[in-house]
């Protein structure tokens, strides 16, 4: 409400946007998306991809237009075709199914997810009970659980701890999905440690660097923002977590949108500061669309909230690297391409 002193009216607060950095693509997503594009260039279409390569509607639609075919199960891929496994990783049984169907596989599992798979295998070999903190039904959880189904128990948040039972409380370890809320995961770990004082932690934190950095930036931003807009898809675990983290950090309101046209004008009522970020599978073009939408409504002043520098990159899947190298070698041996 404007304050009136005589005939002077207080000016409304300036409208501004706080833009989180880092945001958007992480190294694992970048690698997976480029892997599909390179495979299409190298082998031609179609390239079959088991599950969404990354959890983003726009990315999936863009790759479909280029000739990628997304399937839910390996059985849907015609025998002898090429299939790519998504960044979220798959269980060993999926590799076996692919071999039975004589499929050429390209594994685009994020190396940080592969790390968790290897930890699961190692602890299972040492006969530990493994408590996997994660969301039931998420592809990453299904893939990791499949590495050692007899040893892994899923713990879906702090409220699930009461139901957890193990064979030997002195031989128990926790691992986690890589895209969780850092704070909620540590709450779950604390509750598990209270129940199982002998619980050991993984050799290094399983929640990936990109998930953590994006959450730290949103915490800094959420404390100052009236409204936080997270660009990301509903099935993207790390994007959904960013909305929760924003609200937890003090933002009055926070919403997840795939595209700028999903923003509702009513969200801007009484808002002077809007925070904007994006999940780890979101291309920057979608963020630019949101900034443009806000700019047209008077939010032209954009301030960067920087939480970390990111310089990590991952090399392409080994199967793809091998074939690209072979082609390059052939080209250099015969530059005419005959």
N, C-alpha and C positions, 0 to 999 in steps of 0.2 A: 504494500500500500504506500503511495507517495505521501511524504510528510510535507505539510504546507506551513510555511512561516510567513505570515503576511501574504504577499503574492508570489513568494519564491517557492518553487517545487524542487525537491531533491531529485537529481538525475538518477534514472534506473541504473543498476550495476551493468558494467560493460559485458557484452556477450563474448565468451572465448571458448576455444577448444583446447583441451589438453590431449596431446597425441602420444601414446605410449611407445617407447622404444626400449628394447626390441619388441617387435610384433610380427605376425605373419609367418611365412615359411621358415621352418627349421631345416637343418641340414638333411635329416632323414626324409622329409617330405620332398625337398628340392631334388634329392637323388632319385626318389621313386618316380616323380613326375617326368624328370628328364629320361629316366630309364624307359618309360613307356614310349615317349617321343622318339628316342633313338632306336628302339626295337622296331617301331613302325617304319622308320627310315631304312633300317638295315634289312628287315625281312619282309616288309610290305604288310598290308592288312589282310585278314584280321589278325590282331594279337588279342588273345583271350586273357582277361585279368580276373583272378578269383577274388571276389569281393571288391568293394571300392578301393582303388589304389591308395587313396587317402580320403578321410571323411570330409569331403567338401563337394557340394552339389555342382557348383560352377566348374570346378576342375574336371569332375567326372563327365559332365556334358561336353566340355571342350574336347576331351580326349575321345569321346564317342564319335564326335564329328570327324576326327582324324582317322578313325578306323579301329579303335579299341572296342572290344565287346566284353562287358562286365557280366560275370556269372556268379551265382551263389555257391555252386558246388562243382568240384572237379569233374563229376560225371557228365556235366553239360558241355564239356569241351570235346569236340570231335577227335577221335583217335589220331595220333600222329601230328597234332597241332602244337603251337607254342602257347604255353600258359605262363603268366607272370603272377607271383604271389605278392600280396599287398605289403605295405610298410609295417602292418601290424603283426606280421609273422603267422606261421601256421604250425600245427602239430605234426609230428613225424608221420602219422597215419596219412596225412594229405600228400606228403612226398611219395609214400608207398602207392597211393591211389594213382598218382600221376605216372609213376613208373609202369604200373599195370596197364595203363591206357596208352603207353608209349608216347607220352607227351614230352616235348622238349621244355624244360622249366627254366625260368629266370626268377631268381629269388631276390625281390626288392625289399625284404625285411630290413627295417632300420637296424643298424649295427648296435644301437643301445638296447633294442628289444632282444637281439641275438645274445647280448651279454647276459640278460636275465634268464634266457633259455639255458645258457651254459651253466649258470649258477644252479638252476633247478636240477639239471642232470647231475652235476657234481655232488650236491647235497643229498640227492636221492641215492646215488651210488654209495654214499657214506651212511645211508640208512637214517637220515634225519626226517622228522616230520616237518614239512614245509608249509608255513602259513602264508598264502598268497593274498596280499591286500589288493582288492580291485573290485570292479563292477561286474556282477554276474551277466553273462551273455555278451560282454564286449569281446571283439575278435582277438584282441591281444591276450586277454585272460584265457580264452579257449585255447589259443596256440601254446601259451606257456604251460597251462595245466596238462596239455597233451604230452609234454615231455616226460612227465612222471606222475600219471594219474593216481597211482596207488599211494603216493607220498604227499600229494598236495591237497590242502584244505583251503577253500576260498573264504576270505574274511571281508565282507562287504560293509566296511565302516565300523566305528566304535561300538554301535549298538549290536553288532553281530558277535562280539567277543564272548558274551555269556554262553553262546552255544558251542564254542570251540572245544573239541576234545582231542587229546594227543595220546600216543602210546607211552611215550617216556618224556616227562616234562624237562628232563635234563638234556634232551637231544632234539631241540626244536629251533628252527630258524625262520625269520620272516623275509619275504621278498615282496616286491610290489609292481603293479602296472606302472608304466612310465609316465602316464599323463594325469595323475591324480593331483588333488589339492595337497600341497606340502603340509599345511597346518592340520588338515583332517587326517592325513596319513600318520603324522606324528602322534595325534590323539589316539589313533587306533593302536599304534605301537606301544604307547604308554599304558593303555588298558591291557594289552597282551602281556607286557612285562610285569604288570601287577599280578596277573593271573599265573604267568609262567616266569618266575624270576630268572630262570636259566636261559631264557630266550636269547639267541644270538642274532646279530644284524648282518646283512650282506656285506661283502668286502668293501663295496662302495655304494653310495646311495643309488637306488634304482630309478627314482623320479628324474627324468632327463633334464639336462641343463636348460633347454629351451622352455620347457614347462615352468621350471622354477623362475627363470628370468622374466617371463611374461607375467607371472603372478606377482613378482616383486614390483614391477612397473605399475600394475593395476592397483596394488596396495597404496603406492605413493599417490596415484592419481585419484583413487576412490575417496581418499580422505578429503580432497578438495572439490570433487565434482558433485553436482546435484543429480546428474544423469550420466550413466556410463552406457555406451553402445559398444557391444562386442560383435564384431563381424565374424560369423562362423556358422556351421551347420548344426542342426539339432542333435545329430548322431556323433558329433565330435566331442569326445570326452573332455579334452583340454579346453575347448571353447566354452562348454557348459560350466566348467570349474571357474573360468574367468568371471562369469556373471556372479557366481557365489562369492568369490574373493572380493569383487567390487562392493557388493552389499555388506560383506563382513567388515570392509575397511571404512565404511561410513557413507557410501554413496546412497542418496535418497531413493534412487530408482536405477535399475539396470536391465537391459534387454539384449537378447541374442537375435541377430538378423543375418540372413544370407545376402540380401541386397538392400541398397538404399531405399528402394520403393516400399520396403516393409516397415520403415520407420513411421510412427504415427505422430501427426502434428501435436496431438494432445500431450504427448510426453514432454513437450517443450514448455508447457504452462509453468510459469514461475521459475524457469531455469535460466541461470546466467552462465554456468560452467558445465560444458559437456565433455566427458572423457571418451576417447575413442581408442579401441585396440582391436586386434584380430587374433584368432587362433592360429596354431602352428601349421595348419593346412590351407591357409587363406592367401590367395595371390593379392598383391598390393593394389591392383586395379579396382578391386571391390572396396578397399578402404578409401581410395581416391573418390569413388562414387559417393560414399557417405560424407566425405569432407565437402564435396561440391554441393550436396543436398543441404548441408548445414549452412554453408556459405550463403546460399540463396535466401536463407532465413535469418541473416544478420550475424551468423557465427563465423566471422572472417578471420579473427585473430587466432592463429594456431601456435601453440607453445608445445615444444617437445619435452616429455618427461622421460629422461634417460636413466635406465636402471643398470644397464650392462652393455659391454661390447661383445659382439659375437663374431668369431672368425672361423668356427669349425666348419669343415666341409668333409664329405665322405665320397670315396671313389665309387664309380658305377658298379652294379653287380658283376661278379667275376665272369659269369657266362657271357655277358654282353661285352665286357672288356676284351675277352679272348677273341670273339668274332670280329670286333672292330679292329683289333690289332692285326688279325690274319688278313683282313681286307686291306688295311693300310700297307702291309708287307707286300701283298700281291700287286697293289697299285704301284709301289715304288720299284718292284721288279719289272713291271710292264706298264710304264706311264701311259701308254696309248689305250690301256684297258682292253686290249684284244684278247 
